Amino acid sequence: MPKGDFLELLNLLLNAAGQTLWMTLIPAVFACILGIPAGTYLFAASPSGIRPRPAFYGKASRVVAVFRSAPAFIILTLLLLPLFQRVSESGAAIIPLSFGAVCFAARIVETALSRVNPGLLSAARSMGSTDFQIAWKVLIPEALPNLVSGLALTLIYLIGYSAMAGAVGGRGLGAAAVHYPFRIDITIAAVMAILILSEVVHWAGIALNRRLRAAR
């Protein structure tokens, strides 16, 4: 490959990767700020939770299931992209990605908390702990390794969905992979970059999970 073409490809990939990271990290922040409390409340309201509310849990669980699904994400992206592209080309996909990330993280958090030993919750309750204290001082610390793995999975989910958003009109590596049909080198390089980003997050999550378990 001529040096000029290589530099052009590298510059294109760096710009696309920067857009993908922007489209991933902002929704990830929302996933942490909103998804962790939402998931904790979902678990608390579940039949095995600390404050069961079956009717509420059934409805909330269905909403979470819908918005974390791929079809709902694609529909939401197609509806919202034309509106937000007027404001920001690379930031247009952040809104649907944030919706999906919060719901995905909420389900992950709920699953992680459900694996905590129920005996610990009973012991905390017998000592007079409030629901908030049980959630903050027992549930989250005990589930922390699984929460870290779950949030890493959320990041991988966001990288994949940001690529989908790029393919249907957004920006980032997904757009680079599909918008140059006569440049197979760009498509392959963009796909490889997406896979590398996902693998880096995956192994970082595993390493942090092991460190947290070893520190106990």
N, C-alpha and C positions, 0 to 999 in steps of 0.2 A: 504494500500500500504506500503510495507517495506520501511524503512528509506533510504536505499541505492537506491532503484528504484525512490523514490521521489526526492532525490538529483540529480540523473541522469536526470530525466525529467526537473527539475528546471534549471539545467545547460544548457540543450539542448534548452529550451525555451528562456533563457536569451541571449544565443549566437544568436539564430535565430531572436529574437526581435531586438538585436543590428544591425544585418545585414539589417533587414527591415527598421529600422530608418535611417541607412546610405543610403539605396536605395531610401528613401523617401525625406530626407532633402536636399541632393545634387540637385536632380531635382527640388525641391521646390525653391532653390536659383536661378536656371536658369529660373524658371517660373516667379519669381519676376523681375529679371534683364532684361529678354528678353520679357516675356509675357505681362507685363504692358505696355511698350512702343509699342509693336506690337498691343495690343488691343486698345490702344489710337489712333494709326494711322489708324487702321481698322475703328473705329468709325468716325474719322475725314474724311475718304474717303467714308463713307457710304452716301446714298442719303439724310439722315437727319443730316449729320455731318457738321463740320465747314468748310470743304474744299472738297466737293463731287467730287469723281472720280469713276463714275459707272463702267467703264471697269476694272480698277485696283481692285476695291472692289469685283466685281464678281469673278475674278480669285483667289484673295487672300482668299476670304471667302470659296471657294471650297477646297483650299489647307488645310486650318485650319480644315474644316469639316472632311476631309479624315484622317488627322494625329491624330485627337482626338478620332477617332472611335476605338472600341475594335478590329475589324478584322485587321485594319491596324497596330495596336499596336502588336498584336500577330505575324503577318507576319514579322514586323520589328524586333521583339525580336528573332524569330527563325532564321532570317538571320544574326543578329549581335552577338548573344550570342556566337556562336562557335569562332568568331574572337576575342572577348574581354575576353573570359574566359582564354585565354593563359596569359593575363596580370593580371587579378584579378577575382577570383571566385565570390566574393560578389559584385564587382563593375561592372561586365559585363552587368547587366541589366540597369545600370544608363544611358547609351546612349539612348536606345529606350524610357526609362521612361522620360528622359529630353525632347526628341522630343514631346512626347505626352503631357507632362506637360505644355510646352510653348504654344502649340496650344490650349489646354484646357483653360489655364489662359487667353490667348488672347481673346477667345470667351466670357469668363466670364467678363472680363474687358469691352469689347465692349458693352455687355448687360447692365452692371452697368452704364456706361456713357450715354447710350441712355435714361436712366430714369431721367436724370437731366433736370430740367425745361428749355425748350428752351428760355424762356424769359430772363433768366440769361445770356445766351450766346449772345443774341441780345443786351442786355444792355452793356455787356463787349465789344462787337464789336463797339457799338456806342461811347464808351469812347476811342476808338483808340487802344484797346489791340491787340497784335499780336496773331497768332494762338498758339504759344508756351505759351504765357501768359494766354490765355483762357484755354488751357489744364491744365497748372500747377497750376493756381491760382483760377480757377472756377470749371472746370470739376472734377478734382481729389478730391479737398476738399469736394465738394458737394456729390460726389459719395462714399466717404470714408467708411461709414458703409456697403454699399453694396459690396464694394471692399473687405473689411475684410471678409464678409460672403463668397464671391466668392473664396478667397484664402483658406479659411478653407475647402470649398468644393473641391478645387484642391488638398489639402493634403489628404482628404478622398479618392479622385480618385486615388492618388498615392499609398496609402496604399493598396487599392483593386488591382490595376494593378501590384504592386510589388508582391502580392500574386500570380497573374496570371503568372508573370515572373518566380517566384519560381517553380510553377507547371510544367513549360515547360523547365526547365533546369537551372534556376537561383538558388539563395540562399534565406535565410530568412524564415519567418513563412509559406509562401506558400509551400516551399520545405519540411519543416517539416511536414506539413499537409498531403502530398501525398506520401512521400518517406518511410513511415513506415506503410505499409498496415496491418501488423499483430499487430500493437500497437495502438488500438483505443483510448487509453488514450492520446497518443501524438497528434493524429489527432484532437481530441476534444479540447485539451488544446491549440493547435496552432490556431484553428478556433476561440476559445473564446478570445485569445489574439488579433487577428486581429479585432474582433468586439469591444473589449474594447478600443483599440487604436482609431478606427474610432469614437466611441461615445465620447471619451475624446476630440478629435479635434472638433467634431460637437458642443458640448456644450460650449467649449471654444470660438468658433466662434460666437455663439449666445450671450454669455455673453459680449464679446467685442463689438459686434454690438449694443447691448442695451446701453452699457456705452457710446459709441460714440454718439448715438442719444440723450441720456439724457444730454450730455455735451453741446449740441447746444443751 
